[in-house]
Amino acid sequence: MRTLLRILVTFTAALAVGAVILLVSGRSPLAVYWLLFQQAFGSTSAAADTLLNATPLIFTGVATAVAFQAGVFNVGVEGSLYVGAFAAAWVGFTFTTLPGWLLIPIAFVAGGLAGLLWALLPAAMKAYLQVDEVVTTLLLNYVAIDVTAYLVTYPFLAPGAANSMSVPVAKQAELPRLLASSQLNTGFFVALAVAAAAAWLIRRSVLGYEIRSLGLNPWFARTMGMPLARTVILAMCVSGLIGGLGGAAHVLGVNYRFVQGFSPGYGFDGITVALMANNSPIGAILGAVLIGALRNGGTTMQLFTNIPLDLVNVLEAIVILLVTVDVGIRIRARRLKREPVA
């Protein structure tokens, strides 16, 4: 509940700052926010589109949160998302004779394993060589983006396609839609299940206890004889696995093929979601829905009014700023508690 309250307070504060900007620009904050709410939740189709926008953010937010819980700053979920998406697409357009009840799980497994393996190298470098994971995971993002772009530009390019994309997955590999007027699909429920499983892992398992101990106090974890290197690797691998599942869900539920540049930065947005949720997998659901509402409502609002989409970007930037300040204050308070009294 504290995590959910923190998310709501942060989001409300961002809206308050945004209201000042709207007033300065000569617009009514209440009118703009009411219109934004209507476009995000005012109808069944609008709410479904909001959840559709939130689905990849749930995956990437939870993936980032798991790594952050261990004190490992994995910013490479975007790379896991890309390789997971391509692996799932490859399974979907290669094994076209398999029935859907078998093909879809295999595609998800392939996507998750691809994401896991992509996170394994920086995890091992961090655990055994103390190589900064921020640098390695950030750089590997661009490797994943470029490698998958090459694959769908040359060897797996769809015949006759003007843009870099693979052939479509088999029809039976497409995730069922939940609403005829929206692309919202069962991938949303997969995201919820992944978040619940991650919450159980963090709070109820031995590995989760080791992850939390490592993140809160590495000295304590080392003193208690916990396998620190193994814990770092497992936390990173779980993070990569979830990122890969997110890529698979997007391919099978939205694009139905791998498309170069399909992600507008979902992996990086997951960092914002995780920080908003204080690295809580369940809190990441609410954070993702709020960001999804901003984007869906803002996009639709721009189509029918003269209110630019930049407003949404400003609100997101304010959220990031407030979250960063909140995290900095908590880190400072934690350090002060550990400092010896003079």
Secondary structure, DSSP 4 states (H G I P E B T S, - for coil): -HHHHHHHHHHHHHHHHHHHHHHHTT--HHHHHHHHHHHHHSSHHHHHHHHHHHHHHHHHHHHHHHHHHTT-----HHHHHHHHHHHHHHHHHH-TTS-HHHHHHHHHHHHHHHHHHHHHHHHHHHHHH---HHHHHHHHHHHHHHHHHHHHHTTTPPTT-SSSBPPPPPGGGSPPBS-TTS--BTHHHHHHHHHHHHHHHHHHSHHHHHHHHHHH-HHHHHHTT--HHHHHHHHHHHHHHHHHHHHHHHIIIIISS-BTT--SSHHHHHHHHHHHTTT-HHHHHHHHHHHHHHHHHHHHHHHHSS--THHHHHHHHHHHHHHHHHHHHHHHHHHHHHSPP-
